Amino acid sequence: MRRRTTETLTPTAETEYLFRHAAARDAAYQLLPLSQRARLHALALDILEESTSFASLDAVYALAEHARLAQTGVTIPGSELRYRELRYLRLSAFNAASKYENDESTRLWERIADHPAASDTERAEALAEAGVLHWMLGRREPALRCFTRAIDIKGARSDRVAYCLIERGTLFRDVREYEAARRDLGDALELARKAGDKHLQLRALGNLCTVEDENMTQGGARELYAPVQKLAREIGDSRAIGVAEGQIGLACSRGGDFADAEKHLTESIRLLRDAGDKLNECEMVSALGALYRDRTDGDRRLNLMRALQYFREALELKDQLGFLFQRSSALSGLASAHRLSGLLDEAERHAREALRVAIEVGDPEAVGAAYLELGETLEAMGDHSMAERTLSYGIVAIEDSGADRIKIDLLAALARLLAAQGDWEVAQEHAHSADELAAGTRDTRTRTRTKALLRAIRKRDPKPENTPS
């Protein structure tokens, strides 16, 4: 046995030659003066540029490295090397992003932003791209730093600044900091109008509408998005029409008009898929999952099966994109559909994963939603003490955030759980807190629901109002 192990560990002659050859080459390279190394890299750059002819974008990073190393330790007046390096870095960043290698693309964009040959506008563009990718990866603070640095560059073109304001505004919207979102998106819209750039106007206006439509029903959403759809048709932007269709579909779903909601969401998905907008497509697929989970018409079992299908599809799309933020919403959706289908082990697994992702991203709404789903799953499993603890943890976790909608849901769920156990006094306290929070919302259905819950608990109703999640 010992002899066989020795034979296995002994390198072949070919492996030994390759190792020695590489070591000798590296040693020889290190012994060269910096100026000679730089000349060799410049020569390699010229040869590779001529021979590759961009047959594959995967080769451009090597060109960027040769251009960088050709400048090391030498000063060449009027040299174009730094501009060639910058060009190949940009191509490499776009190439990495196209393959959803988001970490690599982020690193390259940040390198471009710090490059001495980059103009103010190029730096603003690079920081904007890096910020978008940071946020896709769930990194809120680095994303905000990139956007803010870009916006503060005085010499950048106004359209680049407007683009950065739009991206920072949508980040603020995603984390429910609505005042900051309105400010950034409003400033972006003003800049875009001054520049006469209808494409940027459309992006700013469309995203501003998504801040305002949270509690709107079908009629209000149609009216709100009419200018967006009109502008989108003027410039032939089917992607923006798809987003507007989806937002109207969400409003229909909130109002309980499931048939119209399905029609708008399906049309939205078709338009977004044709436009290649996977990011918004997966959000609308997830929304379609939520619609089937919540709808009260049709076959309940079939609806839940379709909900599971759409949530899985949304999750697969997000995994393809490498998009961590909002991945927890699809996981929470999967958990709830499994719970309602009676598949409690699967529900718990998905809920715990949703909570892990939400905490990593730091999105209070997603954190609260994951705690809510986990608590309700534990309650369904009969573990009432752990369910109570989980719901309480959820309330504490988002206590200082502005995620009032999910706070109301957590308080109401905890009140129902305690009432079912006969702990009426504490149940009433939580129901009262939910009712107070709901009084400040524009959503009349939430206000009505929490008041009904509080009344039922005050009457010691053994089965207080219990709407599905």
Summary of the structure (lengths in Angstrom):
residues: 469
radius of gyration: 27.7
end to end distance: 62.0
largest distance: 88.7
contacts: 1591
relative contact order: 0.04
helix: 79%
strand: 0%
